Amino acid sequence: MPWPSKKTGGLDAHEKQSFGKGVFRRCDGCGETMPSEAMEANFEVCPHCGQHHKLAARRWRELLLDDAKLDEWDADLAPADPLRFSDGKTYPDRVAAAQRAGHAKDALEIGRAKMDGTPVAYGAFNFSFMGGSMGSVVGEKVARLFERGVKHKLPVVLLQASGGARMQEGILSLMQMAKGVAARERLRDARLPFVSVLLHPTTGGVAASFAFLGDVNIAEPKALVGFAGPRVIETTIRQKLPEGFQRSEFLLEHGMIDRIVSRLDMKAEIGRMLRIFSPAAPPAARSSRKLPELSDPE
Amino acid sequence: MAAYVLPFEKPIVDLVSRVRELRALAEHDRKLESELRRLEEKAKKLAKEIFADLSPWQKVQLSRHPNRPYTLDYVERFITDWTELAGDRVFGEDSAIVAGMGRFHGRGVMVIGHQKGRGAKDNVRRNFGMPHPEGYRKARRLYDLADRFRLPILTFIDTPGAYPGIGAEERGQSEAIGACLASMARAEVPIIATIIGEGGSGGALALGVANRVHVLEYGTYSVITPEGCASILWKDGSKAEEAATRMKMTAPDLLRFKAVDRVVDEPAGGAHQDPAAAAAFVERAIIDALKDLSTLGPAELAQDRYTRFRALGAFVG
């Protein structure tokens, strides 16, 4: 099946948006039209072709966390405007608009939760908030997520969907990459697992820092994940990119991720992996068979 | 080296070349001495005046000046026993990053820097200082090697950014950069980074997780190139000049945001007007930094780096 061709049936963007709005939805993958509830009930995965559409942070909690419960950390951290940046519209204005629309202070939520019975330090990027871009708040929360993982001996599960570093905070955004990775390394030293979950799309400064440094990297089907965005690459090399370039399947083929996992199977998969990693795995999950004794080498 | 003169440099370059001509004549005519000295002073003063209020975009142009000293020009001037090391042990060798071991004031060090080319042919080989994953994997290998043998690491940053291409993506540009950040964060040796030209984005940061970060007076450091910023914000790459101003990417701002710890002076008219003097300034700053860090033990060095980067950011709450 070709990807990501959209069969819009000759409707322009405006018509498409208003087409049966709130009642019907059209799948971005197969173009099938269905009642909105069918897509929503299936966590925005097309029941016909399995196409994954964008899922809100709240729905992710419902899908992955036991009782949909997140004891959120640092929800009140909010962006400052160190550069006094404006691109026609000021940065504080952009932030305020995103905050109103997203009911959150910035593009990442973190907290303590349980996943399939295992306590975790959980983080999820919200792409709807300024493209999931990483400024000081996001970087700080990433660092705290890993540090709290170490402090409370929790594995870290981080869902990423981000256009990269946030330009409006300039060099400070770039510095967040180093900060996040340094904190990630503390979790490594503490021998606690980091499951990195790559969602559509993850590029730039988030991709090129901690995103690929998971002990296990998993991606949603057909997520676009890469260093440079496709438009930048096409402009640089002046040629069309091959189909499926930088998609999850491409990443798997090139050895960059461990598994492609459907959103609907993610909770069970991650739970299973965390139980294998954890020394405190429930006895039922452990083999009762004794390992043979090793003999001393002569 | 091919002559290349930016419009705002022209008055200085004209004066400097007149001084040079006069100096040749002065060998035969003592009377020209005073005139020569007068002109030399004038050139210095003019350079100072013109360079005192360069715009951010002019500094971007200087940071990219094709005559500007590159990593190997500094190596040549203050690294002895230079032994270049190649390859990532996985796929290939990438000349956009040059690396090797040598001695700095007698002490064994590892040197890793972006390397731009001189002229078209050399620049093709060096890919204009834009590394592929192989370059970053070579760097990472040598960070780890330096850590194992307790060699201080000196890095030199000078890249528009990591190369955005098909092969680079196929071979994991993101992972290669992320892994460099991790190795630098972990290393239990002093790391001194010097931004000698342009520091573009993650491709620069992969050499930048240091205990001390220095920037040359006309060096730049930014989250994205001004061209990239302009094309994203205004869908117009030609507004790069405006983007350069808004991103606050020149030395004084970098110091203010604590992204760099020290601004290293450049000779009058910029590093390319006197590469030897520029190298002496860079060398001096590295000596100071190494001395400053000499009281820290291995674990403390890694902690110092953690503390440095952990504190960077601006937020409310």
HADDOCK unambig.tbl for C-alpha pairs under 7 A between the chains (distance, minus, plus):
assign (segid A and resid 76 and name CA) (segid B and resid 317 and name CA) 5.99 0.50 0.50
assign (segid A and resid 77 and name CA) (segid B and resid 315 and name CA) 6.72 0.50 0.50
assign (segid A and resid 77 and name CA) (segid B and resid 316 and name CA) 5.72 0.50 0.50
assign (segid A and resid 77 and name CA) (segid B and resid 317 and name CA) 4.77 0.50 0.50
assign (segid A and resid 78 and name CA) (segid B and resid 315 and name CA) 5.71 0.50 0.50
assign (segid A and resid 78 and name CA) (segid B and resid 316 and name CA) 5.02 0.50 0.50
assign (segid A and resid 78 and name CA) (segid B and resid 317 and name CA) 6.33 0.50 0.50
assign (segid A and resid 79 and name CA) (segid B and resid 315 and name CA) 4.70 0.50 0.50
assign (segid A and resid 79 and name CA) (segid B and resid 316 and name CA) 6.00 0.50 0.50
assign (segid A and resid 80 and name CA) (segid B and resid 314 and name CA) 5.77 0.50 0.50
assign (segid A and resid 80 and name CA) (segid B and resid 315 and name CA) 4.65 0.50 0.50
assign (segid A and resid 80 and name CA) (segid B and resid 316 and name CA) 5.96 0.50 0.50
assign (segid A and resid 82 and name CA) (segid B and resid 314 and name CA) 6.43 0.50 0.50
assign (segid A and resid 83 and name CA) (segid B and resid 248 and name CA) 6.98 0.50 0.50
assign (segid A and resid 85 and name CA) (segid B and resid 246 and name CA) 6.42 0.50 0.50
assign (segid A and resid 87 and name CA) (segid B and resid 233 and name CA) 6.78 0.50 0.50
assign (segid A and resid 136 and name CA) (segid B and resid 313 and name CA) 4.73 0.50 0.50
assign (segid A and resid 136 and name CA) (segid B and resid 314 and name CA) 5.67 0.50 0.50
assign (segid A and resid 136 and name CA) (segid B and resid 315 and name CA) 6.24 0.50 0.50
assign (segid A and resid 137 and name CA) (segid B and resid 315 and name CA) 6.00 0.50 0.50
assign (segid A and resid 167 and name CA) (segid B and resid 223 and name CA) 6.53 0.50 0.50
assign (segid A and resid 170 and name CA) (segid B and resid 222 and name CA) 6.38 0.50 0.50
assign (segid A and resid 170 and name CA) (segid B and resid 223 and name CA) 5.58 0.50 0.50
assign (segid A and resid 170 and name CA) (segid B and resid 247 and name CA) 5.46 0.50 0.50
assign (segid A and resid 171 and name CA) (segid B and resid 221 and name CA) 6.99 0.50 0.50
assign (segid A and resid 171 and name CA) (segid B and resid 222 and name CA) 5.13 0.50 0.50
assign (segid A and resid 171 and name CA) (segid B and resid 223 and name CA) 5.19 0.50 0.50
assign (segid A and resid 172 and name CA) (segid B and resid 312 and name CA) 6.64 0.50 0.50
assign (segid A and resid 172 and name CA) (segid B and resid 313 and name CA) 5.55 0.50 0.50
assign (segid A and resid 173 and name CA) (segid B and resid 223 and name CA) 6.75 0.50 0.50
assign (segid A and resid 174 and name CA) (segid B and resid 201 and name CA) 6.68 0.50 0.50
assign (segid A and resid 174 and name CA) (segid B and resid 202 and name CA) 6.99 0.50 0.50
assign (segid A and resid 174 and name CA) (segid B and resid 223 and name CA) 5.15 0.50 0.50
assign (segid A and resid 175 and name CA) (segid B and resid 309 and name CA) 6.94 0.50 0.50
assign (segid A and resid 175 and name CA) (segid B and resid 312 and name CA) 6.73 0.50 0.50
assign (segid A and resid 178 and name CA) (segid B and resid 181 and name CA) 6.02 0.50 0.50
assign (segid A and resid 178 and name CA) (segid B and resid 209 and name CA) 6.60 0.50 0.50
assign (segid A and resid 178 and name CA) (segid B and resid 309 and name CA) 6.77 0.50 0.50
assign (segid A and resid 179 and name CA) (segid B and resid 309 and name CA) 5.42 0.50 0.50
assign (segid A and resid 179 and name CA) (segid B and resid 310 and name CA) 5.45 0.50 0.50
assign (segid A and resid 181 and name CA) (segid B and resid 181 and name CA) 6.51 0.50 0.50
assign (segid A and resid 181 and name CA) (segid B and resid 182 and name CA) 5.83 0.50 0.50
assign (segid A and resid 182 and name CA) (segid B and resid 182 and name CA) 6.18 0.50 0.50
assign (segid A and resid 182 and name CA) (segid B and resid 185 and name CA) 5.42 0.50 0.50
assign (segid A and resid 182 and name CA) (segid B and resid 306 and name CA) 6.56 0.50 0.50
assign (segid A and resid 185 and name CA) (segid B and resid 182 and name CA) 6.57 0.50 0.50
assign (segid A and resid 205 and name CA) (segid B and resid 202 and name CA) 6.49 0.50 0.50
assign (segid A and resid 207 and name CA) (segid B and resid 174 and name CA) 5.58 0.50 0.50
assign (segid A and resid 208 and name CA) (segid B and resid 174 and name CA) 3.93 0.50 0.50
assign (segid A and resid 208 and name CA) (segid B and resid 175 and name CA) 5.99 0.50 0.50
assign (segid A and resid 208 and name CA) (segid B and resid 177 and name CA) 5.63 0.50 0.50
assign (segid A and resid 208 and name CA) (segid B and resid 178 and name CA) 5.00 0.50 0.50
assign (segid A and resid 208 and name CA) (segid B and resid 202 and name CA) 6.97 0.50 0.50
assign (segid A and resid 209 and name CA) (segid B and resid 177 and name CA) 6.82 0.50 0.50
assign (segid A and resid 209 and name CA) (segid B and resid 178 and name CA) 4.11 0.50 0.50
assign (segid A and resid 210 and name CA) (segid B and resid 178 and name CA) 6.14 0.50 0.50
assign (segid A and resid 212 and name CA) (segid B and resid 175 and name CA) 5.31 0.50 0.50
assign (segid A and resid 213 and name CA) (segid B and resid 178 and name CA) 6.93 0.50 0.50
assign (segid A and resid 226 and name CA) (segid B and resid 169 and name CA) 6.53 0.50 0.50
assign (segid A and resid 226 and name CA) (segid B and resid 174 and name CA) 6.58 0.50 0.50
assign (segid A and resid 227 and name CA) (segid B and resid 169 and name CA) 6.81 0.50 0.50
assign (segid A and resid 227 and name CA) (segid B and resid 173 and name CA) 6.17 0.50 0.50
assign (segid A and resid 227 and name CA) (segid B and resid 174 and name CA) 5.02 0.50 0.50
assign (segid A and resid 228 and name CA) (segid B and resid 164 and name CA) 5.55 0.50 0.50
assign (segid A and resid 233 and name CA) (segid B and resid 164 and name CA) 5.31 0.50 0.50
assign (segid A and resid 233 and name CA) (segid B and resid 165 and name CA) 5.53 0.50 0.50
assign (segid A and resid 237 and name CA) (segid B and resid 165 and name CA) 6.75 0.50 0.50
assign (segid A and resid 254 and name CA) (segid B and resid 170 and name CA) 6.22 0.50 0.50
assign (segid A and resid 254 and name CA) (segid B and resid 171 and name CA) 6.98 0.50 0.50
assign (segid A and resid 256 and name CA) (segid B and resid 172 and name CA) 6.67 0.50 0.50
